[in-house]
Amino acid sequence: MLQTMLNVIPRATTKSTAHLLRHSVSTFSTKATPKNKPKSRDSFEDLFIYKTLSSSKSQENELIKCTIFNSQGQMTHHGKDVPKSKFMKQYNLVPRDFRKLSKHTSTSGVKSPSSTMHNIELVPSLVTRKNCIMLNLLNIRALIQKDQVTIFDSYSSAYSIKHESHSQSQLLKLMENKLQENVSNHQEKEYYEFRALEAILIHIISNLTTEMKVHKTILTNVLSGLDESIERYKLRYLLIQSKKLAQFQQKATLIRDLLEDLLERDDELNDMYLTDPRTGTNHAEIEMLLESYYKTADEIVQTVENLRSQIKTTEEIINIVLDSNRNELMLLGLKFSTGLLSMGVALYLAALYGMNLENFIEESDGGFEFVVIVSSIALAVLLYVCVKKIKKVEKVTMMNFKGQRR
């Protein structure tokens, strides 16, 4: 059975690898196991070798799903499955270039929404190679050459198909129109790689702008509702939207920082010239292109920061209002407690008078009037003193603290 399993070794696996596996298993069998080893142990070892070889074969045959545009801006392949090893060999790439792409285009079955969103929210990057530019911006993975654009799709579940198909179709349509501009119009020719890069940046900035407008509209309505009345469900909704806005701010900030970093690196700007390589500081075209979208991304970030500032101001005002209401309730409780204390003193005096004990007041004609007057005076005096103390506490100002410090 062991020999049968070894026969399924793929052609890419060398004979030395198979010999090494045979030798290791035979050594393990003779040294680590007794002579009367059960057959189940043999089956386990055979299964282990089979799984190892199958895993190696699956890694070599891993597929990459992509859409390809030619030099004329025409879509030559849509959703084409290409073996990863073949693609790397064709474009002279190394495995580390596909590290993030592999996470995004994983074929390990159906993904949950959380895992899909986690893969989309990767840190953006733009890497230049000898003959290509590799992009990883939000949910877009692309490889740009001087005469070809490859956009990587995701092997996806129903969730990603539902949420990404519209955005993906918009990108493909925009890419096709942008690449065919110089073909249909007789104007100064713009480099192919710059047109492809601009199409991707337009799509990214457009999505960020749309998402920013949605957040702005929702938060404006929430804040205006809180101005009218502070209710629990409104505060909960504000908290949820604040978290979403923070995530969006991080995403927009990463895009802006990436563009800013590229503008400060002359070597990266020169490497983006695939059609006509440049050196030194002769990269005005790509610098102007990136700078325009950097300014737009910076405006989006500034708008989001302004929204977060409004949220923070509103939260501070709400806290002040809630603190004021809490203080008013505490003062109201103190006033009730003061009234009850004053009445308690009057009732105490009346109880003393009504005790079933002999005293001089019972024999006098004005005893009842005396007790009533004394109780009323005690109640009024105690109530006045307590209310005065409460008002003094209520009118606390910063000047009082300065006087105490002195």
Secondary structure as GFF3:
##gff-version 3
##sequence-region A 1 406
A	DSSP	alpha_helix	2	6	.	.	.	ID=ss1
A	DSSP	alpha_helix	15	32	.	.	.	ID=ss2
A	DSSP	alpha_helix	39	60	.	.	.	ID=ss3
A	DSSP	beta_strand	63	69	.	.	.	ID=ss4
A	DSSP	beta_strand	75	83	.	.	.	ID=ss5
A	DSSP	alpha_helix	84	91	.	.	.	ID=ss6
A	DSSP	three_ten_helix	95	98	.	.	.	ID=ss7
A	DSSP	alpha_helix	99	104	.	.	.	ID=ss8
A	DSSP	alpha_helix	113	120	.	.	.	ID=ss9
A	DSSP	beta_strand	125	128	.	.	.	ID=ss10
A	DSSP	beta_strand	133	137	.	.	.	ID=ss11
A	DSSP	beta_strand	140	144	.	.	.	ID=ss12
A	DSSP	beta_strand	149	152	.	.	.	ID=ss13
A	DSSP	alpha_helix	158	179	.	.	.	ID=ss14
A	DSSP	alpha_helix	181	184	.	.	.	ID=ss15
A	DSSP	alpha_helix	192	228	.	.	.	ID=ss16
A	DSSP	alpha_helix	232	263	.	.	.	ID=ss17
A	DSSP	alpha_helix	266	271	.	.	.	ID=ss18
A	DSSP	alpha_helix	284	353	.	.	.	ID=ss19
A	DSSP	alpha_helix	360	363	.	.	.	ID=ss20
A	DSSP	alpha_helix	367	394	.	.	.	ID=ss21
A	DSSP	alpha_helix	398	405	.	.	.	ID=ss22
###
